[in-house]
Amino acid sequence: MSSTAQLSARDRIVTLLDDNSFVEVGALVTKRSTDFNLMQKEAPSDGVITGYGVISDSLVYVYSQDAKVLNGTIGEMHAKKIVHLYNMALKVGAPVIALIDCAGLRLEEATDALEGFGEVFAKQAEASGVIPQITAVFGTCGGGSAISASLSDFVFMEENNAKLFVNAPNTIDHNYTGKCDTAAASFMAQSGVADFVGKDEETVLNDIRNLIALLPSNNEDDAIGVEEEDDLNREVPAFASEIADVTLALKDISDQGCFMEVKAEYAKEMVTALIRLNGMTVGAIANRTAIVDEKGKTCETFAPVLTTAGCYKAESFVKFCNSFHIPVLTLTNVTGFGTSLEDAKSVGIAAAKLTYAFSNAVVPKINLITGKAYGSAYVVMNSKAIGADLVFALEQAEIGTMDADLAAQIMYPDADLETRKEKAATYQALAQSATSAAKRGYVDAILSPESVRKQLIYGFEMMYSKRVTRPF
């Protein structure tokens, strides 16, 4: 299929689901309103096709809006069909997938349509943390539909035709579409609204299938696992050289490179991804200091710090993993907090929210210190102090309050250069090495880089049946 061709609402469902598995529900439902000459307009299925089917033998519920029927607008019965679909999905514990192409609220139905929107919002809120919710935008998704999309756990956008906005670009103060298309997939990805962007519709639908394969069906399922042919004892000799761009390191340790990055274009210094370790889905969160292209060339660099955006990105991902019993792995390399003006406004509260997310999460949690782990920023990144079950460190990792040279300057302000160097070396050995932290019980094991994969697998398998009871 050409990348420029667009699928119909029904074809999107058929392409998404396993062959011959779709069962439609509510096919004969249509509008009830007759105001503003609506009685003269045909509205098959009231502009939304709803039903259920399977993806790789896993049950899912799906609705697909039909832009050819009243521009896919949401009216009273359109909304009721979506709410009914959610009710069925909640009863059996299966994901809901929304395929969006909608001109927004059906103005002819006025408050009936508005009430319908609210009912959909309420049902999505009820389903949050109970069943996975996935939205894919193929055309227009504006106003209330944009809010609905953001109530989902994951948002996909087709690169060329998808438009996601609360206010259209031309209504933004001092802006117009030609200046900055604030509804475009690229803008929404950079803003952290869109989790995934696909080059065409088939790519988006295939990516949704891949995501479903990594997710449990509901919040009562155990961590999802599959039979895996990759050797659990496989060594990763290149791991040490991949630490700067942790996407490479995570792919290397994952089963056959299984790696699905979430919000790849947003807060790039913080990587969030779903990976597989010995068949088990794991949520990975990692500090990144560089982006390396396919030729091994560094094309972008970042300071090893926690930014406001990075903290919020990680926080929402930890909360999702905790809701659906997905173990959490962190790769830590951080020396402090962002120093931009934007960070000055809000990094404190963002870091507090991330601290709470890690502390509150009851799933198995492992932290691997790959580089530097300094100060409060390290504590925030899933340290043992806030609840990590296991903390590993690479042999050359540094764990402490700050850089040794800076610490020596502060502690010995009047010393000469030679003395400061000597004191810095002493500080490094006594208070900043991985060995020093391990002797105090803050690190459980010091690993060689090539052994990381098998040690992480052993750790997560040991904690497979972890149970924590919290007061409520």
C-alpha positions in Angstrom: 0.0 0.0 0.0 1.2 3.5 -0.7 2.2 5.5 2.3 -0.1 8.3 1.1 -3.2 6.1 0.8 -5.7 6.3 3.7 -7.7 3.4 5.0 -11.4 3.5 5.8 -12.6 3.3 9.4 -13.4 -0.4 8.9 -10.2 -1.2 7.1 -8.2 0.2 10.0 -9.9 -2.3 12.3 -9.4 -5.1 9.9 -5.7 -4.2 9.5 -5.2 -3.9 13.2 -6.8 -7.2 14.3 -5.9 -10.8 13.6 -7.6 -12.1 10.4 -11.3 -12.6 10.5 -11.5 -11.9 14.3 -13.5 -8.7 14.4 -17.0 -8.9 15.8 -19.0 -5.6 15.4 -21.3 -4.4 18.2 -24.0 -1.8 17.7 -23.9 -1.8 13.9 -27.5 -0.5 13.6 -27.2 2.3 16.2 -27.8 5.7 14.7 -28.6 9.3 15.7 -31.8 10.2 17.5 -31.8 13.9 17.1 -33.8 15.6 14.3 -32.8 19.2 15.1 -31.2 21.4 12.4 -32.3 19.0 9.6 -30.3 16.0 10.9 -33.2 13.8 9.9 -32.2 14.4 6.3 -28.7 13.1 6.8 -27.7 9.5 6.9 -25.6 8.4 9.8 -24.7 4.7 9.5 -23.5 3.4 12.9 -23.6 7.1 14.0 -20.1 7.6 12.6 -18.3 5.1 14.8 -17.6 1.4 14.3 -17.4 -0.5 17.6 -16.6 -4.1 18.5 -14.0 -6.6 19.6 -11.4 -9.0 18.2 -8.0 -10.4 18.9 -4.4 -9.3 18.4 -1.9 -12.2 18.6 -4.7 -14.2 20.3 -5.2 -11.5 23.0 -8.8 -10.0 23.3 -9.1 -6.3 22.6 -12.0 -3.9 22.2 -11.8 -1.3 19.4 -13.7 1.6 18.0 -12.9 3.5 14.8 -14.4 6.8 13.8 -15.7 7.2 10.3 -15.0 10.7 8.9 -17.3 10.0 6.0 -20.3 10.0 8.3 -21.1 13.5 9.6 -17.3 14.1 9.6 -16.9 11.6 12.4 -18.4 14.0 14.9 -19.3 12.9 18.3 -23.0 13.0 19.1 -25.2 11.4 21.8 -25.4 7.9 20.3 -21.8 8.0 19.0 -20.7 8.5 22.6 -23.1 5.9 24.1 -21.6 3.3 21.7 -18.1 4.1 23.0 -19.2 4.0 26.7 -20.9 0.6 26.1 -17.7 -0.7 24.6 -15.8 0.5 27.7 -18.3 -1.2 29.9 -17.8 -4.5 28.2 -14.0 -4.1 28.2 -14.0 -3.4 32.0 -16.2 -6.4 32.7 -13.8 -8.8 31.1 -10.5 -6.9 31.6 -9.3 -6.2 28.1 -7.6 -3.2 26.5 -9.5 -0.5 24.6 -8.1 0.9 21.3 -9.5 4.1 19.8 -8.9 4.9 16.1 -9.6 8.6 15.8 -10.6 10.7 12.8 -13.2 13.2 14.2 -14.2 16.7 13.5 -15.1 17.1 17.2 -18.5 17.8 18.9 -21.6 17.4 16.8 -22.9 21.0 17.0 -26.4 20.0 15.9 -26.9 17.9 19.0 -25.6 20.6 21.4 -25.9 19.6 25.0 -26.7 16.0 24.2 -23.4 15.7 22.5 -21.7 17.6 25.3 -23.1 15.2 27.8 -21.9 12.3 25.7 -18.4 13.7 25.7 -18.5 13.9 29.5 -19.7 10.3 29.8 -16.8 9.1 27.7 -14.3 11.1 29.8 -15.8 9.6 33.0 -15.6 6.1 31.7 -12.0 6.6 30.6 -11.1 7.9 34.1 -12.8 4.8 35.6 -10.8 2.5 33.3 -7.5 4.3 34.1 -5.0 1.9 35.7 -7.5 -1.0 35.3 -7.2 -1.8 31.5 -4.7 -0.4 29.0 -6.1 2.4 26.9 -4.5 3.2 23.5 -5.5 6.0 21.1 -4.3 6.3 17.5 -5.0 9.5 15.6 -5.3 9.3 11.8 -7.1 12.5 11.0 -8.5 15.3 13.1 -8.5 15.0 16.9 -9.5 18.4 18.3 -11.1 20.0 21.3 -12.6 17.4 23.6 -11.3 14.6 21.5 -7.8 15.7 22.3 -8.6 15.5 26.0 -10.0 12.0 25.5 -6.8 11.0 23.7 -4.7 12.3 26.6 -6.8 10.3 29.0 -5.3 7.2 27.3 -2.2 5.5 28.4 -0.6 5.8 25.0 -1.1 8.1 22.0 -0.1 7.2 18.5 -0.1 9.7 15.6 0.2 9.1 11.9 2.9 11.4 10.6 1.3 13.2 7.7 -2.5 13.5 8.2 -3.0 13.3 12.0 -3.8 16.6 13.8 -4.2 16.7 17.6 -5.1 20.0 19.3 -7.3 21.5 22.0 -7.1 24.9 20.2 -6.3 24.9 16.5 -3.0 26.4 15.5 -4.6 29.5 13.9 -6.4 30.4 17.2 -3.1 30.4 19.2 -2.0 33.9 20.1 0.5 35.3 17.6 0.6 32.1 15.7 -0.7 30.5 12.5 -0.3 27.1 10.9 2.4 28.3 8.5 4.4 29.6 11.3 4.1 26.7 13.7 1.7 23.8 13.2 0.9 23.1 16.8 -1.4 20.3 15.9 1.2 18.3 13.9 2.5 14.9 15.0 6.1 16.2 15.2 5.0 19.1 17.5 2.9 16.8 19.7 5.7 14.3 20.0 8.2 16.9 21.0 5.7 18.2 23.6 5.3 14.8 25.1 1.6 14.4 24.1 2.2 11.8 21.4 4.0 8.7 22.6 4.6 7.2 19.1 4.6 8.6 15.6 4.3 6.4 12.5 5.2 7.2 9.0 1.9 5.9 7.7 -1.3 4.2 8.9 -0.1 0.6 8.5 3.1 1.5 10.5 0.9 2.9 13.3 -1.4 -0.1 13.4 1.6 -2.5 13.4 3.2 -0.6 16.2 -0.1 -0.9 18.2 0.1 -4.7 17.7 3.6 -4.7 19.0 2.6 -2.7 22.0 -0.3 -5.0 22.9 2.1 -8.0 22.8 4.1 -6.3 25.6 1.2 -5.3 27.8 -1.0 -7.3 30.2 -4.7 -7.3 29.5 -5.6 -5.7 32.8 -4.3 -4.7 36.3 -4.9 -8.2 37.7 -2.8 -10.0 35.3 0.7 -11.0 36.4 3.7 -9.6 34.6 3.4 -10.7 31.0 5.9 -13.3 29.8 6.5 -15.3 26.6 8.7 -18.2 25.7 12.0 -16.8 24.7 14.8 -18.3 22.6 17.5 -15.8 23.5 20.1 -17.2 25.9 19.4 -15.8 29.4 23.1 -16.1 30.2 24.2 -14.2 27.0 27.0 -11.8 27.7 26.9 -8.2 26.3 30.5 -7.3 25.7 29.5 -3.9 24.0 27.5 -2.7 27.0 30.2 -0.5 28.5 30.5 1.4 25.2 26.8 1.9 24.9 26.1 3.7 28.2 26.0 7.2 26.8 23.2 6.3 24.4 21.3 4.0 26.7 18.8 3.1 23.9 21.7 1.0 22.4 22.5 -0.6 25.8 18.8 -1.5 26.4 18.5 -3.1 23.0 21.6 -5.0 23.7 20.4 -6.6 26.9 16.9 -7.2 25.7 15.7 -10.5 24.3 16.6 -10.4 20.6 16.7 -6.6 20.7 13.0 -6.2 21.8 12.8 -2.5 22.6 9.9 -0.1 22.3 10.7 3.5 23.3 7.9 5.7 24.7 7.9 9.4 24.0 11.2 9.2 22.1 11.1 12.9 21.0 10.2 14.4 24.4 12.9 15.0 27.1 15.4 13.0 25.2 17.8 13.0 28.1 15.5 10.6 29.9 14.7 7.3 28.1 11.5 5.4 28.8 10.9 2.1 27.1 9.3 -1.4 27.3 11.8 -4.2 26.8 11.8 -8.0 27.3 14.2 -9.9 29.6 13.9 -13.7 29.4 10.4 -13.3 28.0 9.2 -10.9 30.7 8.1 -7.4 29.9 10.1 -4.8 31.9 9.7 -1.0 32.0 13.1 0.7 31.5 13.9 4.2 32.6 17.4 5.5 31.9 19.5 8.7 31.9 21.0 9.5 28.5 23.9 11.7 27.7 24.2 11.3 24.0 22.3 10.2 20.8 24.4 8.0 18.5 23.3 7.4 14.9 23.5 4.2 13.0 27.1 5.0 11.9 28.2 5.4 15.5 28.4 9.1 15.3 27.3 11.3 18.2 24.7 13.7 16.9 23.4 15.2 20.1 24.6 15.4 23.7 23.0 16.1 27.1 24.1 16.9 30.6 23.7 14.0 33.1 21.0 15.9 35.0 17.3 15.5 35.9 15.2 18.1 34.1 11.6 19.0 34.8 10.4 17.3 31.6 12.6 14.3 32.2 11.1 13.8 35.7 7.6 14.1 34.5 8.2 11.7 31.6 9.7 9.1 34.0 7.0 9.7 36.7 4.1 8.9 34.4 5.8 5.8 33.1 6.6 4.5 36.6 2.9 5.0 37.5 1.8 3.1 34.4 4.1 0.2 35.1 3.0 0.0 38.7 -0.6 -0.1 37.7 -0.1 -3.1 35.5 2.4 -5.1 37.5 5.3 -4.4 35.1 8.7 -4.6 36.8 10.9 -1.4 36.6 14.5 -1.2 35.7 16.5 2.1 36.0 19.9 2.8 34.5 21.3 5.7 36.5 23.9 8.2 35.4 23.1 11.6 37.0 25.1 14.3 38.7 22.4 16.8 39.6 19.4 18.8 38.4 18.8 20.9 35.3 19.9 24.5 35.6 17.7 26.2 32.9 15.3 28.9 33.8 12.4 26.5 33.1 14.0 23.9 35.5 14.4 26.6 38.1 10.6 27.1 38.0 9.5 23.5 38.5 12.2 20.9 38.7 11.7 20.6 42.5 8.1 19.6 42.3 8.8 17.4 39.2 11.5 15.6 41.1 9.2 15.2 44.1 6.6 13.6 42.0 9.2 11.2 40.5 10.4 10.4 44.1 6.8 9.6 45.1 6.2 7.4 42.0 9.3 5.3 42.7 8.6 5.1 46.5 4.9 4.2 45.9 5.6 1.5 43.3 5.2 -2.0 44.6 6.4 -3.8 41.5 10.0 -5.3 41.4 12.5 -2.5 41.1 16.1 -2.8 40.1 18.6 0.1 39.8 21.8 -0.3 37.8 24.3 2.6 38.3 26.1 2.9 35.0 28.1 6.1 35.6 27.9 8.8 38.2 25.3 8.9 40.9 25.6 12.2 42.8 23.5 13.9 45.5 19.7 14.2 45.7 19.4 13.5 42.0 20.7 10.0 42.6 18.3 9.5 45.5 15.4 10.4 43.3 16.4 7.9 40.6 15.2 4.7 42.2 17.9 4.5 44.9 17.6 1.9 47.7 16.7 4.6 50.1 13.4 5.2 48.3 12.6 1.5 47.7 14.7 -0.2 45.0 14.7 -3.9 45.8 18.2 -4.4 44.3 20.9 -1.9 43.4 23.7 -2.9 41.1 26.7 -0.8 40.0 29.2 -1.1 37.2 32.8 -1.4 38.3 33.7 2.2 37.5 30.5 3.8 38.9 30.8 6.7 41.2 28.3 7.2 44.1 28.4 10.1 46.4 27.4 13.6 47.2 29.3 15.4 44.4 32.4 15.3 42.2 35.5 14.5 44.3 37.5 17.5 43.1 34.7 19.9 44.0 34.3 18.2 47.4 38.0 18.7 48.1 37.7 22.4 47.2 34.9 22.9 49.6 36.4 20.9 52.5 39.9 22.3 52.1 39.5 25.8 50.7 42.9 27.0 51.8 44.9 24.0 50.6 47.3 24.2 47.7 46.6 22.4 44.4 48.7 19.3 45.2 47.0 18.8 48.5 43.6 19.2 47.0 44.4 16.5 44.4 45.5 14.2 47.2 42.4 14.9 49.2 40.2 14.4 46.2 41.7 11.0 45.5 41.2 10.1 49.2 37.6 11.3 49.0 37.0 9.3 45.8 38.3 6.1 47.4 36.6 6.4 50.8 33.3 8.1 50.0 32.5 7.9 46.3 33.4 4.5 44.8 31.0 1.7 44.1 33.0 -0.4 46.5 32.5 2.1 49.3 28.7 2.2 48.8 28.6 -1.6 48.6 30.4 -1.9 52.0 27.7 0.2 53.5 24.9 -1.9 51.9 23.7 0.8 49.5 24.8 -1.4 46.5 24.0 -5.1 46.4 26.5 -6.1 43.8 29.2 -4.7 41.6 28.8 -6.0 38.1 31.1 -6.4 35.1 29.4 -4.7 32.0 29.3 -7.9 30.0 27.3 -9.8 32.8 24.6 -7.2 33.1 21.9 -9.0 31.1 22.0 -12.3 33.1 22.3 -10.5 36.5 19.2 -8.4 35.8 17.3 -11.5 34.7 18.3 -13.4 37.8 17.2 -10.4 39.9 13.8 -10.0 38.3 13.1 -13.7 38.4 14.0 -13.9 42.1 11.4 -11.1 42.7 8.7 -12.5 40.4 6.3 -13.2 43.2 7.0 -10.0 45.2 4.0 -8.8 47.2 3.8 -5.6 49.2 0.9 -4.6 51.4 0.5 -0.8 51.9 -1.9 1.0 54.3 -4.7 2.8 52.5 
